[in-house]
Amino acid sequence: MARNVTKAELLAFTANRSQSSREQLFKSNASSSGTSTFLSHSSKDQELLGGAMEVLHNHGARVYIDEIDPEMPPYTSAETAALLKQRISQTRRFVLLTTENSKDSRWVPWELGIADGDKGLVNIALFPASDSTRDDNWTSWEYLGLYHRIVWGKLSGYENELWMVLDAKANTAVTLRKWLSGY
């Protein structure tokens, strides 16, 4: 049975890391060159980024987030939008850290739309984080139900639970590592 990650679990992934170790995780992904995965998120979910990055990084992704891009303009402008489009295009995968804050963001739906047009459904996954493992209210937000989800659970052919990318409509999944590498 697959389940969503909780916000508390995401926070716990980096809670045992020292501050310098957390900063190193972000710095190691600061350059846009060589990034494989664009991580979209609401600015209100900043505290969850470390945990999401940790999961993706541990499965082979080099993660891009706009806050640490040294080329990102200090103020939102047309240049910001152009650079985000370029960064989305430069990455192989697009992951949207999805919380209740996602629907209130001005940039999240725009970035998802750009990624959808550029990458297609197979290269996009939602990473839902909620207060409980079974909270799937976000799937009713218009178009979000179209996309695969990053979940934790038992996958046929594997002895232990693991991170996977689930296609809920087809009831199929692949390991997160395989999905990130382009299986």
N, C-alpha and C positions, 0 to 999 in steps of 0.2 A: 504494500500500500504506500503510495507516494503522498508526501505532505509538504506544505509550505514551511519555510523557515520563519521563526518568530523574530521580532525586533530584538528581544532580549538575547536570543542566540547569536544574532549578527553582532551585537555589542560584545558578547562574551568571546567571540573569536579573536578579538584583539585586546581584550581586557588584561590578559597576562603579559602582553608585550610591554616593554618599557616605552617611554615617550620617544626616545631616540630610535627605537626599533620601528615604531609606528611611522615616524617621520621618514625613515629610510624606505619603508614600503611605498610611500607616496613619491619620494624623490626618485626611486628606481624606475618609476613610470612617468617622470616629468617630461621627458623628451617625447615628442610625437613620432619620431622616427622609430620604426620597428614595432609600433604598437599593433596588436592584433584585434583588440576588442574595445569598442567604444562603450563606456558605461554612462548612460543617461540617468539623471536623477533630479529630484526636486531639491532646491537649495535648502529646504526645510529638513531634509534627510541627511544632512552633512555628517551627523554622528554615526550613521549606519554605513557610510562609505568604506571605512577601513575593513569592516567585516566582509562586505561584498567583494572588495578588492582582494582580500585574503583568500576567499574561496576560489575566485577566478584565477588568481595568481598560482595557487597550489595545484591547479589543473592545467597549467601550461599557458595561460593568457598573459600577455603584457597589456595592461589596462590603460586606456586613455580616459582621463577626466579633465574637463575644461579648467577647473580651478588651478591646476598645477601646470598648465600650458604656459610657458614663458612668452609665447607669441600672442596670447590672448589679450585684446585691448583691456585697459583697466575699467572702461565704462562700456555698457551695452550700446552697440551701434550696428550699422549695416556691415561694417567690417567684421564684427562678432559673428553675425549670421553667415557671412561668406566663409570665414575660417571654420566654423562648425560644420558647414556643408563639406568642406574639403577634408576635415578630419574624419567625418563619418564615411566618406568615400574611400579614404586611405585604409580603413580597418576592414578586416575580414568578417567580423561578427559585431552585432549590435545588441547590447543587453540593457534593458530598462529596469532599474531598481524601482519596483512598484509598491507604493504605499498609498494611504488615503490622501497624502499630500500631492501625489502625482496629478490628480485631476484638477488641482488648483493652480498648477504651474503654467506659466505662459510658454515656456520653452520645451517642456517634455513632449506635449503633443506634436509640436512643430518638428522636433528632432526625430520622433518616431515616424512621422510622415515622410521626412527626407530619407530616413533609412529604409522604409518600406518601398519607396520608389527606386532607391538605389540598389538595394540588396535582395528584395523579395522576402517572403515569409520564412523560408528555410534558414536564413542567416540571422534571424531576429529571435530573441527570447526574453520573456519577462522574468524578473527575479522578484517574485512577490514576497514581501515581508509584512507581517501583520502582528496583531497582539496575540493571536492564537493560531495553532497549526492548521486549523480547519476553516479559517476565515477566507472565504472565496468571494466576498462581496464585490471585489474589484472586477470580477469577470463580467459583471453586468454593466460596466462602464462602456457603453457603446461598442467600439471596435476592439477593445483589448482581448476579447475572447477569441480573436483570430490567431493569436500568436502562441507559440510554444512557451512552456514555463520551465524554469530551473527549480527542481524540487529535490527532496531527500527521500530515499526509500529503498525498497527492495526491487531489483530489476532481474527479470528472468535470465538465468545463466550465470548469475553472480551470487556468491555465498553470503556476503555481507551487504548491509545497506550502503548506499553511496549517493553522490550527487549525480543527477541525470537531467536531461532535457526531455520533457514530456510533451508529446502531441496528444492532447486530451481527446480530440475528435477521433483520431485513428486508434487511440489507446495503445500507442507505441512509444518507446523511449530509446535514447542512446546515452551512454555515459557522457558526463559533462566534458571530460577530457577529449573524447572522440569528437564531440560536436565542436569544441573550440579549435581542434586541429583541422577541421574540415572533412572528417571521415569520408 
